[in-house]
Amino acid sequence: MNGLLLLIIAVVILAIGYIFYGRWLCKQWGVGEGDKPTPAHTMEDGADYVPAKAPVLMGHHFSSIAGAGPITGPISAAVFGWLPCALWILIGGIFFGGVHDFGALFASVRHDGKSIGEIISVNMSRRAKRLFIIFAYLTLILVVAAFASIVAGTFGATYDANGVVDKVASLAASRVAMVSLLFIVIAILFGFLVYRRNAPMGVSSIIGVAAIVVIIAIGMNFHPIYLSTTTWMWIMAVYIAVASIAPVWVLLQPRDYLSSFLLYAMLLLAVVGVIVARPSMSSMATVDTTGGGSSYLFPVLFTTIACGAISGFHSLVSSGTTSKQLNREKDARPIAYGGMLLECVLAILTLCAVAYAYAWNKANPDSVLSGATAIFGGGIAHMIDSAFPGTYNVMYTLLVLTYSAFCLTSLDTATRLARFMFQEFWIDSTKGETKDNVKGAKKFLSNTYVATVITVVLGVLLGLNGYAKIWALFGSANQLLAALGLLAVATWLGNIGKNNKMFLFPMAFMLVVTICSLIINTRNQFITIAAGGADWGPWAQAIIGILLVILAIVLAIEGIQTLAKPHRSNADAAAK
């Protein structure tokens, strides 16, 4: 099969899923019934709770959930062949990820915009909430560390053997860094004009897109900043600290909205590349997937392709920032369910880019594309260049810029989410506690600035000191988050008498996937340790893996017990 035919089939299937299954979910849950005001209006505070028009919030949500996942996941899973990957992306997106993201957003909206942790507290128990928040917070710290390192690495200059900057090798990095800095400036100006000067959104959007073109032109020709990756890490620390505290209208909403145009442009470029090149999907290499080799299709495929099918990080975004900005309940389906399916399209396009890159590497052994950035950006750029010669360098720089924009938006969103989680851990909302009325140590630890500083310092230090040694656990941890997110929404819907059956199989499947993956990884770490010479990485992975298995089992048992109980009045009240 060629990539164009695969893309057409995928888009048709995803569109059918959005129209029919998405509409059915709305009817089952009562989305939009009674035109209830959302927390963005009832709790508007000008900082975190701020209503956003659907296109603006879609820009934030899609930019935040996408990150590097729908690109790196399919690239890593390509060893299993294109067909298993494509099937998991389509089935997972429609029946797993879309339900997960949509359900998390809707449940949060009906719980005053609170996080999945608070939903668990109300519908299961305070102990379950605390266990979930500890796990989610540590996972978010790992995300902050990873994405900060990815962005800093994308911006960081290359040095020669004498420690002098190699400006030729650093050209793309310097260009991307310059454009990214200018992008932050125009985003702040955009937010000021729209939210403080009431400039028309349509006119502002046209001006904003024109400004993006201008800063790209400036960055391509004027890029004097050549800094090391470590320096960029500390610059990222300052940036995400400010971005996670600042009111969402100042930077998060406008930056993500404008970033979405870059992301949509990247999707369009990828589609053009697939149309003109029509890569053969059969060029993708495969490995032994029966267990005789080093990789098992089950469960590895389902933890490797996460953001393109289902990802626990999405539930944190849906219930952490998106729910606090949702203008109308009816916007939830296009933003959450539609955003997930759009990410599936990106994952399919990535598979096409991988197929082309594999063929390119075979034909051009002297200029092999390796690494996620080069395979995705280089693959698409070469596809376009094959039809429009001489465009490769510009296309590659634009694609790398967009890739870094994905990571940067996910980075500061993850920091804000981790800050929310840290604050919520110390507060018992079932007793009427808030960060404003608690006292003593709780008041100090739930302070916005304290929570932010702790989160940023932990994330950046981990990023500078070997987060990669435990990164292998992220896939399993992320999918455990997804299973628990599905469990949380299922218990709430069950408590209020709504249909929750669409959550049960995805939840059970993701729990099995997670536990199996963790057991296999833990076994491998003990083999490494037994061989001798292991550093702290295998020990950390083994210990954390065991703890995550225990956490999954404990929360699953508590969730099943909750689902078996009659409806509870406190959960019913929370839904009204």
Number of C-alpha atoms within 10 A of each C-alpha: 13 17 26 22 13 20 22 11 11 20 17 11 14 22 16 13 22 21 12 10 18 21 13 13 20 18 13 13 18 14 20 17 11 8 10 13 16 24 24 24 16 13 16 15 11 13 13 24 24 24 25 20 13 18 15 20 27 25 24 29 28 27 28 29 31 28 21 21 21 26 28 23 25 32 24 15 22 25 18 21 20 25 15 13 26 22 13 20 30 24 18 24 30 27 19 27 31 29 26 33 33 27 30 29 35 26 26 27 27 21 23 20 28 22 29 32 28 30 28 25 21 23 29 24 17 19 13 21 24 20 15 24 24 15 18 25 21 18 21 27 25 24 24 30 28 23 27 30 26 21 24 25 18 22 29 25 25 21 16 10 7 6 8 10 16 14 16 10 13 18 18 24 25 26 26 27 26 23 23 20 12 17 21 18 13 19 25 17 16 28 23 17 15 17 14 11 10 11 15 11 17 9 10 16 18 11 13 22 14 12 18 21 14 14 19 22 13 15 21 19 11 14 17 13 14 22 19 16 21 15 13 22 24 18 13 22 23 14 13 24 21 17 19 26 17 15 17 23 25 20 23 26 25 28 27 29 26 24 26 25 18 23 24 15 15 22 19 12 19 24 22 17 27 24 17 15 21 21 25 16 23 17 19 19 15 13 15 13 17 11 10 9 9 9 17 17 19 14 19 20 23 25 27 26 28 29 32 33 31 33 32 27 28 30 28 29 27 32 30 27 28 30 33 29 28 30 21 21 21 16 18 28 24 17 27 30 26 25 22 33 27 22 24 31 23 25 29 26 27 28 31 33 30 31 27 30 28 24 19 20 16 13 11 12 9 8 10 16 20 13 12 19 19 17 25 29 29 28 28 31 26 25 27 25 20 15 13 12 10 12 14 20 14 13 20 23 21 23 27 22 27 23 26 25 26 26 26 27 24 28 27 26 28 29 27 29 26 29 27 22 27 25 23 23 22 19 20 17 15 12 7 9 14 17 19 9 10 16 13 7 10 16 17 16 20 25 16 18 16 14 19 25 16 15 24 27 17 16 25 23 16 19 23 17 10 13 20 17 15 17 17 13 23 17 22 29 29 25 28 30 27 30 29 27 29 30 30 28 26 28 28 26 25 22 24 21 14 14 15 21 11 16 23 13 13 22 24 16 13 24 24 16 21 28 23 17 25 26 16 15 20 22 14 15 21 16 12 15 17 10 9 8 8 13 11 11 16 20 18 15 22 22 13 17 24 15 13 21 19 13 17 20 13 13 20 19 12 16 21 14 12 21 20 12 11 11 18 16 12 13 21 17 11 16 17 9
